[in-house]
Amino acid sequence: MSTGELLSIEPQELQFPFELRKQISCSLLLSNKTDSYIAFKVKTTNPKKYCVRPNTGVVSPRSTCDVIVTMQAQKEAPSDMQCKDKFLLQSVVAGPGATPKDITPEMFSKESGHNVEECKLRVLYVAPPRPPSPVHEGSEEGSSPRASVDNGSAIASEFKAASRAFAEQHEPQDNSSETRTLIVRLTEEKNSAIQQNNRLQQELDLLKRGANRSSSGIPFIYVVLVGLIGIILGYLLKKT
């Protein structure tokens, strides 16, 4: 960061991630650390190559301003990736309430007695960020045969494990089906046995009832026979 009396400029270097046939931009942050209105102007040694927005302006007291510098698309890259372009940012105290319309070229003329603060900025080309590769490292070109074999073995092991898990997952289902069939058969046999038991119980009750009737009829017949014998014996005794 450049810390001048009027404006602080960040960064001190204009870094462009260089790519052929592509416009590239970077930004400058201008900070006014005074209680005055500060007018600024941006110059470059290669104006056809760069576009600066805004190239002139006013920064209000205790405020900031962003300046966007765009490098036009380049058809070829320098052999050493070095750039000799330079930028110059000039700043001067403006009148209270000044606006960009109030800026004139004479404001930045030292010969006119104005206190012009200047900051030189250089340009750097940097490598563009590399996008993440969608191809797995193990399958990149140039990988060793050993790595391919290991990958094949790993895939085979995973396939065996998946097959084993599939078989184990389905065995409980088969056993569960056989268990349900056995339970249904046992339930039917149980119900059949209960029905037979009930039927036998009913037949046993009928037999008990018949036996009770037979046992209750024997004393009555006995009494009748004894009575008849007594009558006969009495009749015979009278005759004699």
Phi, psi and omega in degrees: 000136175267125181250089177269182180286333184255306184234144169259133186241130179220128000271179180274346180234137176270106184259122180246119173291096192291129173217137181292144175057039180213132175288138183230137182236153170216166187234154174241139177252118179256125181243124178269114183257014181248178177262013181248163172278129184246123175267144180225159178214138182248127177240155177220154178282349181224073186295335180285340184270336186236151174238124183245125180227117348278149177274344171222154180180181180232133177255121181293161180301136177055037180227180183232166178211137178261135176241124181258125178249121182245127176267129180295157181300132182257139181275339179212154182259147176295146185299322182259007181055032177252141180241131181261004180292148179227154175236149177230123178250119180254142178222148183208153179287129178255172180289160179302134180071019182294150178235168178303333179292338182275357183281135177230156178300329182294337180298332184257019179262118178290332181294336180277002178089010180279144178275094184261125177263133184236144177224123180268137181235135177255164183251135177235138171265130178238159180290138178292152178296138181278128178290151178296137181285129178284349183267135179295145183302323183293338182255008179291156179294134181099001178287152186285150176302326180300320179296322179295318179297316179299320179296320179296318178296320179297319179295318179297318179297319178296323179294318178296316180298320180293321179296317179298318179295324179294317180296315179297328180290328183270339179299313179301331179292317179296313179300323179295322179294316178296322179296318179296320178297317180296320180296319179297317181295317179296323178296319178296317179296323179296316180296321178296318179296322179296319179297317178296320179296319178296319180295318178294325179295321178295317179296321179295322178296321179296319179295319179297320178297319178295321179294322179295320178296319181295317182291327178284340180274337183295312180300324179296316179294321179300318179296318180298316180296317180298321179296317179296319179296322180294321179295316181296316180297321178295323180292319179293323178295323178295323181292322181281000000 
